[in-house]
Structure formats: structure tokens, C-alpha cells
Amino acid sequence: MSTATTRGIRVTVSMQYVAEQSEPRAHRYVFAYTARIENEGEVTVELRTRHWVITDGLGYEEEVRGTGVLGCQPSIKPGEHFEYTSGCILRTPRGEMRGTYQMHCASGEVFDAVIAPFALALPQSLN
């Protein structure tokens, strides 16, 4: 699990290995992650874009950029949160993800909320 707070926006991410969708013999390892974005600040923010850096166990890095998350650009008021689950596929049983969410305030101010690095790894029983 990882947690980072940027200007009152706390991003917590947890992950799990999805064995039923993975095929280790074909070098396909599927991981699901759940991101919880909490607004502990004093102004409403809108999540406009995402930027992920995904690194596999061999050091291969892939960057993913896009609008919003899961097809929406959630607005998060002070004291509220937004949570979603998504996933990624690696060629190795280990890796890491990190990134940012671009947040827009009603005042026109824009900032990047940090997504702290978190490990993508098989449970110990499968290693």
C-alpha cells in the first residue's frame, strides 16, 4: 500500500494479484489496484488527467497518460473521497507503479497530486 498527500489531497493505493486472469507460463501477470482519493483540503478539486509510470521487474518502463479515471473526471469536495479499481498487466511477477493526478481548483489553480510508488508483486505463497 502507498499513501501520499499533496496540498490536502491524500491518495492511497492498494494492490492485489489477480491469479485467475494471469498466465505465468505466457509471462502475463495481472494486478488490480484500488485508488482512494480523499480531499482533506478546503477547496473542491476536479481530477482532470492521470499519469502513470509502470515499471516491470526487468526495468522496462511504460508511461500511461489519459483524461480522468475510468472515463470520468470526478469532482471531490472537502471532506469527500472518490475511489476506483483498475488494473495493469506485467510481463514479470514483480514491478512498481507511481504517478500523478492533475487537479483543477475552481480558482483556476492546477496542481499534481502525487501517487506514491507501490509494489506489484505475487503473494509470498506464489513466489
C-alpha positions as CSV (number, residue, x, y, z in Angstrom):
1,M,0.0,0.0,0.0
2,S,1.1,3.6,-0.6
3,T,0.0,6.9,0.6
4,A,0.9,10.5,-0.4
5,T,-0.7,13.8,0.4
6,T,-0.3,16.8,-1.8
7,R,-2.0,20.1,-0.9
8,G,-4.7,18.4,1.1
9,I,-5.3,15.6,-1.4
10,R,-4.5,12.2,0.1
11,V,-4.0,9.4,-2.4
12,T,-3.9,5.8,-1.0
13,V,-3.4,2.8,-3.3
14,S,-3.6,-0.9,-2.5
15,M,-3.0,-3.7,-4.9
16,Q,-3.7,-7.4,-5.4
17,Y,-2.6,-10.1,-7.7
18,V,-5.4,-11.5,-10.0
19,A,-4.4,-15.1,-10.4
20,E,-7.5,-16.2,-12.4
21,Q,-6.6,-13.7,-15.2
22,S,-2.8,-14.3,-15.1
23,E,-0.9,-16.8,-17.2
24,P,2.6,-17.1,-15.7
25,R,3.8,-19.5,-18.5
26,A,2.9,-16.9,-21.0
27,H,4.6,-14.1,-18.9
28,R,1.3,-12.5,-18.2
29,Y,0.8,-11.2,-14.6
30,V,-2.4,-9.3,-13.9
31,F,-2.6,-6.9,-11.0
32,A,-5.6,-4.9,-9.7
33,Y,-5.2,-1.7,-7.7
34,T,-7.7,0.4,-5.8
35,A,-7.0,4.1,-5.5
36,R,-8.8,6.2,-2.9
37,I,-8.5,10.0,-3.4
38,E,-9.5,12.0,-0.3
39,N,-10.0,15.7,-0.2
40,E,-8.6,16.8,3.2
41,G,-8.2,20.4,2.0
42,E,-10.5,23.4,1.9
43,V,-11.4,23.7,-1.8
44,T,-13.2,21.4,-4.2
45,V,-10.9,19.8,-6.8
46,E,-11.6,18.1,-10.1
47,L,-9.4,15.2,-11.3
48,R,-8.7,16.1,-14.9
49,T,-5.9,13.8,-16.0
50,R,-3.8,10.9,-14.8
51,H,-0.1,10.0,-15.5
52,W,1.2,6.6,-14.5
53,V,4.7,5.2,-14.7
54,I,4.7,1.4,-14.7
55,T,8.0,-0.5,-14.3
56,D,8.3,-4.2,-14.6
57,G,10.9,-6.5,-12.9
58,L,13.3,-6.1,-15.9
59,G,13.3,-2.3,-15.7
60,Y,11.1,-1.8,-18.7
61,E,9.1,1.4,-18.1
62,E,5.8,2.3,-19.7
63,E,4.0,5.7,-19.3
64,V,0.3,6.0,-19.4
65,R,-1.5,9.3,-19.7
66,G,-5.2,10.0,-20.1
67,T,-8.2,12.0,-19.3
68,G,-9.7,11.4,-15.8
69,V,-10.1,7.9,-14.4
70,L,-12.4,5.2,-15.7
71,G,-14.0,7.6,-18.2
72,C,-14.9,10.3,-15.7
73,Q,-13.4,13.5,-14.2
74,P,-14.6,13.3,-10.6
75,S,-15.2,16.5,-8.6
76,I,-14.2,15.9,-4.9
77,K,-15.5,18.4,-2.3
78,P,-13.7,19.0,1.0
79,G,-14.3,16.0,3.3
80,E,-15.3,13.7,0.5
81,H,-13.5,11.0,-1.4
82,F,-13.5,9.1,-4.7
83,E,-12.4,5.5,-5.1
84,Y,-12.0,3.3,-8.1
85,T,-10.4,0.0,-9.1
86,S,-8.4,-0.7,-12.2
87,G,-5.5,-2.9,-13.3
88,C,-2.4,-3.5,-15.2
89,I,-0.6,-6.4,-16.9
90,L,3.1,-7.1,-16.5
91,R,5.5,-9.5,-18.2
92,T,7.2,-10.2,-14.9
93,P,5.9,-11.3,-11.5
94,R,7.2,-8.1,-9.9
95,G,7.0,-4.4,-10.7
96,E,6.1,-1.0,-9.5
97,M,3.6,1.8,-10.3
98,R,3.8,5.5,-9.4
99,G,2.3,8.7,-10.9
100,T,0.2,11.8,-10.5
101,Y,-3.4,13.1,-10.9
102,Q,-3.7,16.6,-12.3
103,M,-6.2,18.5,-10.1
104,H,-8.0,21.7,-11.0
105,C,-9.5,24.1,-8.5
106,A,-12.4,26.4,-9.1
107,S,-10.0,29.3,-8.8
108,G,-8.2,28.1,-11.9
109,E,-5.2,26.8,-9.9
110,V,-3.8,23.5,-11.2
111,F,-1.5,21.1,-9.3
112,D,-0.3,17.5,-9.5
113,A,-1.4,15.2,-6.6
114,V,1.4,12.6,-6.1
115,I,0.7,8.9,-6.3
116,A,3.5,7.3,-4.2
117,P,5.2,4.2,-5.6
118,F,3.7,0.9,-4.8
119,A,4.8,-2.6,-5.5
120,L,3.1,-5.0,-7.9
121,A,4.1,-8.5,-6.7
122,L,2.8,-12.0,-6.3
123,P,1.7,-13.1,-2.8
124,Q,4.6,-14.8,-1.0
125,S,2.9,-18.2,-1.3
126,L,3.2,-18.0,-5.1
127,N,6.8,-16.8,-5.3
